[in-house]
Amino acid sequence: MSDSLNQLAQRLKDFAQARDWGQFHSPKNLASALIVEAGELLEHFQWLTEDQSRQLDADKKEAVALEMADVLLYLIQMSNELGVDLVDAARRKVVLNEQKYPVEQARGSSKKYDAH
């Protein structure tokens, strides 16, 4: 992972260790917590129009940013537990998506396209 993600991962490890929370941080529990946080993120956009979701006021944007941070933190904690390099995994996934959704097939379309 990048240095900044590694530093954040270490800080999360230290935070959990100081509180003896590692015992609760199984991949299953972390995945469950991640979904809860993703739901809390979604709540901020419920009932907004597409345009409204792009034009959040400062307070709403800060609340959204903190929910996004919760999602990221749980992903990092899962990566710690499973020994997954998130940045490497994301890079590999982008390559797979580029192959699965070639520009000439997918440009301007939200339809799911599968080359297979």
C-alpha positions in Angstrom: 0.0 0.0 0.0 1.0 3.6 -0.3 2.9 5.2 2.6 -0.2 7.2 3.6 -2.4 4.2 3.6 0.2 2.2 5.5 0.5 4.9 8.1 -3.3 5.0 8.4 -3.4 1.2 8.7 -0.8 1.2 11.4 -2.7 4.0 13.3 -5.9 1.8 13.1 -4.0 -1.2 14.4 -2.6 0.9 17.3 -6.0 2.4 18.0 -7.7 -1.1 18.2 -4.8 -2.6 20.2 -4.9 0.1 22.8 -8.6 -0.7 23.3 -8.3 -4.5 23.1 -10.7 -4.4 20.1 -8.8 -6.8 17.9 -10.8 -9.6 19.3 -13.9 -8.2 17.7 -12.3 -7.4 14.3 -12.9 -10.6 12.4 -13.3 -10.2 8.7 -17.0 -11.1 9.1 -17.6 -8.5 11.7 -15.6 -5.8 9.8 -17.6 -6.6 6.6 -20.8 -6.2 8.6 -19.7 -2.9 10.0 -18.7 -1.8 6.6 -22.2 -2.4 5.2 -23.7 -0.5 8.1 -21.4 2.5 7.4 -22.2 2.3 3.7 -25.9 2.5 4.6 -25.2 5.5 6.7 -23.5 7.1 3.8 -26.4 6.3 1.5 -28.8 7.9 4.0 -27.4 11.3 3.2 -28.5 11.0 -0.4 -31.9 9.4 0.2 -34.6 11.5 -1.5 -32.1 13.9 -3.2 -32.3 14.4 -6.9 -29.2 13.7 -9.0 -28.5 17.5 -9.1 -28.9 17.9 -5.4 -26.6 15.0 -4.7 -23.9 16.9 -6.7 -24.4 20.2 -4.9 -24.2 19.5 -1.2 -23.9 22.4 1.2 -20.7 22.5 3.4 -22.3 20.9 6.5 -23.8 18.0 4.5 -20.6 17.5 2.5 -18.7 17.3 5.8 -21.1 14.7 7.2 -20.8 12.7 3.9 -17.0 13.0 4.2 -17.0 11.5 7.7 -19.2 8.6 6.5 -16.9 8.0 3.6 -14.0 7.9 6.1 -15.8 5.3 8.1 -16.2 3.1 5.0 -12.5 3.5 4.2 -11.4 2.8 7.7 -13.3 -0.5 7.8 -11.9 -1.5 4.5 -8.4 -0.8 5.8 -9.1 -2.8 8.9 -10.3 -5.7 6.8 -7.1 -5.4 4.7 -5.1 -5.6 7.9 -6.9 -8.7 9.0 -6.7 -10.5 5.7 -3.3 -9.3 4.6 -4.6 -7.6 1.4 -2.8 -4.7 -0.2 -5.8 -2.5 -1.1 -4.0 -0.3 -3.5 -2.6 -3.3 -5.4 -6.0 -4.9 -5.4 -7.7 -1.7 -6.7 -5.1 -1.3 -9.5 -5.7 -4.9 -10.6 -9.5 -4.3 -10.5 -9.1 -1.2 -12.7 -7.2 -3.3 -15.2 -10.0 -6.0 -15.2 -12.7 -3.3 -15.6 -10.8 -1.8 -18.5 -10.8 -5.2 -20.2 -14.4 -6.0 -19.3 -15.7 -2.5 -20.4 -13.8 -1.4 -23.4 -14.3 2.2 -24.3 -15.8 1.4 -27.7 -18.5 -0.8 -26.1 -19.2 1.1 -22.9 -18.7 4.8 -23.6 -21.8 6.9 -22.6 -23.8 3.8 -21.5 -24.7 2.7 -18.0 -25.7 -0.7 -19.3 -23.8 -3.6 -17.9 -21.5 -4.9 -20.6 -19.8 -8.3 -20.4 -17.4 -9.2 -23.1 -17.9 -12.9 -22.4 
